[in-house]
Amino acid sequence: MNGPDEPPSPVGVGASGGCRKRKAEDNDNVTEAGTSAGTASGATANATPCRTTNANAKGRRLVGAANLLTKLFGPDSTTSPGLELRASPSSDGDPTNANLGVYATADHAPNAVIGGRSIPTTALLDPLVVLRHHPLARRAVEVGGATPSFAFWVALASMGMELEAATATGRIGAEAEKGKFASHDDYLRSLPRESPEPCSWSEEERDLLVGTQLAKQVEGQLRLLREEYDRVVAKLSEDEDDDDGTTSSIPPMPLPPFDVEGRGRIPSLLWARGCHISRSFPRSLVDAANVSSDDAKKSGGDGGDGSSALLTVQLGGYSVPKVSYSGPVESSSAPSPSTNTPDGLSQRGSSHDGGTSPPDPSKIAGTLGVMFPFYDMLDHRPGHKITWEAGGGTIRFRCADEIKAGEQICNNYGPKGNQELLFTYGFAIEGNPLDSVDGIVFGCQCPEEEEGDDEGIKLHEARLALLQEHDVPHKIESGALMMGPFALFAKLPTTDTEVEEDGGEGQGRAEEVGEREAEEWSVMPQELLFALSVLGMEDVEEGPGLSPYEIDMLQHQFGARIRSMNMSGDENGSGERIGKFSRAGFVAAYKRGQVNLLQSAIADLDAMVGGEGGEGGEEG
């Protein structure tokens, strides 16, 4: 999946199935690639070859992507509207990391299937299939005690390593094509050579995040990944060095590196993890698609003709996606309610319990997202209307509105703020209305019972009772009553157009907007303000109340967060000087969103003590 893109250079797949030939003046330094999309898909060998830049790695990437589209949609002009891939330069000038966007070269009517054809689930890169059949994934779980997600990433990195070696020695098309996962070679070639999300960034790039909540999240994730990597390596090495021989029937094989030159580059574990979490879709789509045709017909669902779907996910506006499932609930392939969500892309399965029998991947990895070739090339457009469908052994996406030839075809990754977008996909959106500032915690010391502070104990118990009664998150930690975590939220737009985009049925954040529409909006939720008034309670009989002390305390916390980000002059500006679509530009957009919310919260607190808002704030 990709983020916002600059106007890119085109490489297209037309109705003929081959790559669309462009004029030489369309691109600087272009050369004819030696592999054609038509040949790769089994079509005629004289199909128009794909044009790429003179960078070999980028050439392989674009050819792989073009071959992939031809394999998926075929050369039949009656069923495949023209699709065009466009590649834009990456932020660091490395052409092998360019985003690949998808553009229409033929009109798509409203509700049309994008690309004109469904994609069979056999073309997807499914972690369950990899965990069952890839020897390194099985060995990592069976011998190394790896979690399912880690084992899949190791196997994916191993596939990348094998493909790199085959490419370097010119074995592509020969023995490199004979493996069980060789059908995914074009897809692997189409992936960027460096993962986009910040766990894969260089240390210097990660320094851009210092002082933010995201920096802590990235640091924690890297620590967990490194710990598991070292633990699995140690167990595999111990098994290989055992004088009595390996305990597994699976022979030892090389483990991919954790990183490459400190980055998540192919074929490292970090590269595989980043490509997976930034490009995967919910397991429930595949589960619904794989419901047997007999079961589907019994339930009135899709029998394979594509006229209806067992599972549909409708995205658009700012509400949570609308999910409907019409398949048989008794089917073993039916998605469980807990997985019927377009979120959870980075959920991890449970660990191996250490038993003597290898664990069943279908039980321990049921939440791992599946990689969808082609669909993962669609860029994110916030609020965009699109429908994902599954049934009859296939997956398909439908556009809600008409797409004209020449327009970009986009997806909607769901209602996400910049912290989630940046952590998962490596990009952020300027002025994201779904931004939030997370991890706000405050509290007070608990009284010591042996000191005989009866009033203090009574007050403490009253605070606990109020927090429990109103379901306010809290805990006692190191002798202190801590309340939170809370978050600040921007006000969602509520214009007629945006309400229409939301389908008229706001959910989640949108519901809160409706409930508070009559009030003067504050970026601080009522739950946070109530907890602050509980903290300010000085008399059990009088109940919760705010004083300037609590407000000043919270303002100082927000101010400290702003200062900790240490924003430069360029980051405070529009971002144009540091490159709007660069990693530094994305971080700047994320930071500006955080600062704007924190400054709004400080202003709201000022109003509570300074003017008419002061009295209302004291009432809690």
Secondary structure as GFF3:
##gff-version 3
##sequence-region A 1 620
A	DSSP	beta_strand	9	13	.	.	.	ID=ss1
A	DSSP	beta_strand	19	20	.	.	.	ID=ss2
A	DSSP	three_ten_helix	24	26	.	.	.	ID=ss3
A	DSSP	beta_strand	30	32	.	.	.	ID=ss4
A	DSSP	alpha_helix	37	40	.	.	.	ID=ss5
A	DSSP	beta_strand	51	53	.	.	.	ID=ss6
A	DSSP	alpha_helix	56	73	.	.	.	ID=ss7
A	DSSP	beta_strand	83	87	.	.	.	ID=ss8
A	DSSP	three_ten_helix	95	97	.	.	.	ID=ss9
A	DSSP	beta_strand	100	104	.	.	.	ID=ss10
A	DSSP	three_ten_helix	114	116	.	.	.	ID=ss11
A	DSSP	beta_strand	119	120	.	.	.	ID=ss12
A	DSSP	three_ten_helix	121	123	.	.	.	ID=ss13
A	DSSP	alpha_helix	127	133	.	.	.	ID=ss14
A	DSSP	alpha_helix	135	142	.	.	.	ID=ss15
A	DSSP	alpha_helix	148	168	.	.	.	ID=ss16
A	DSSP	three_ten_helix	175	177	.	.	.	ID=ss17
A	DSSP	three_ten_helix	182	184	.	.	.	ID=ss18
A	DSSP	alpha_helix	185	190	.	.	.	ID=ss19
A	DSSP	three_ten_helix	198	200	.	.	.	ID=ss20
A	DSSP	alpha_helix	203	206	.	.	.	ID=ss21
A	DSSP	three_ten_helix	207	209	.	.	.	ID=ss22
A	DSSP	alpha_helix	213	240	.	.	.	ID=ss23
A	DSSP	alpha_helix	269	279	.	.	.	ID=ss24
A	DSSP	beta_strand	280	281	.	.	.	ID=ss25
A	DSSP	alpha_helix	283	289	.	.	.	ID=ss26
A	DSSP	alpha_helix	293	298	.	.	.	ID=ss27
A	DSSP	beta_strand	311	315	.	.	.	ID=ss28
A	DSSP	beta_strand	322	325	.	.	.	ID=ss29
A	DSSP	three_ten_helix	337	339	.	.	.	ID=ss30
A	DSSP	alpha_helix	361	364	.	.	.	ID=ss31
A	DSSP	beta_strand	370	371	.	.	.	ID=ss32
A	DSSP	three_ten_helix	375	377	.	.	.	ID=ss33
A	DSSP	beta_strand	379	380	.	.	.	ID=ss34
A	DSSP	beta_strand	386	391	.	.	.	ID=ss35
A	DSSP	beta_strand	394	399	.	.	.	ID=ss36
A	DSSP	beta_strand	408	411	.	.	.	ID=ss37
A	DSSP	alpha_helix	418	425	.	.	.	ID=ss38
A	DSSP	beta_strand	436	445	.	.	.	ID=ss39
A	DSSP	three_ten_helix	449	451	.	.	.	ID=ss40
A	DSSP	alpha_helix	454	469	.	.	.	ID=ss41
A	DSSP	beta_strand	474	477	.	.	.	ID=ss42
A	DSSP	beta_strand	480	489	.	.	.	ID=ss43
A	DSSP	alpha_helix	496	501	.	.	.	ID=ss44
A	DSSP	alpha_helix	509	515	.	.	.	ID=ss45
A	DSSP	alpha_helix	526	535	.	.	.	ID=ss46
A	DSSP	alpha_helix	548	565	.	.	.	ID=ss47
A	DSSP	alpha_helix	569	572	.	.	.	ID=ss48
A	DSSP	alpha_helix	583	610	.	.	.	ID=ss49
A	DSSP	alpha_helix	612	618	.	.	.	ID=ss50
###
